[in-house]
Amino acid sequence: MRIARIAMMAIALCAASASIASAQRPDSTPPGGRRAGMGANLLEGITLTDVQQAQVKAIREKYAPQRMEIMTALRTTGMPPDSATRARLQGITDAQTIDIRAVLTAEQQQILDKNVVEARERMKRQPPPGN
């Protein structure tokens, strides 16, 4: 009985220490599930019509396979993205943003442009992944 109790305590201690250790990783995803940066909601402050929402959804779905291919490769290697991979991801993001911008009104485009500038500034302040 005593051995079983000690074994259960050891298992509980291991589980608790693993969760604490993973919570302390500097590269863990912040609350809310997404990292800030270019992936942040560039449409913040913009109210889309139903038609625009459908168009934006289609645009995001258009670029999702390209982004997923790169992300899958990164997960497979377990390595942070190199500069070429980051450039490819940035190119996909830029193309998607251009397509989304095209479905917005002039007023909405101004808000999007401001959000893009702010997101790029945040990205400059963040250290590259893996550092």
Secondary structure, DSSP 8 states (H G I E B T S, - for coil): -HHHHHHHHHHHHHHHHHHHHHHT-TTS--TTS--SSTTS-TTTT----HHHHHHHHHHHHHHHHHHHHHHHHHHHHT----HHHHHHHHHHHHHHHHHHHHTS-HHHHHHHHHHHHHHHHHHHHS--TT-
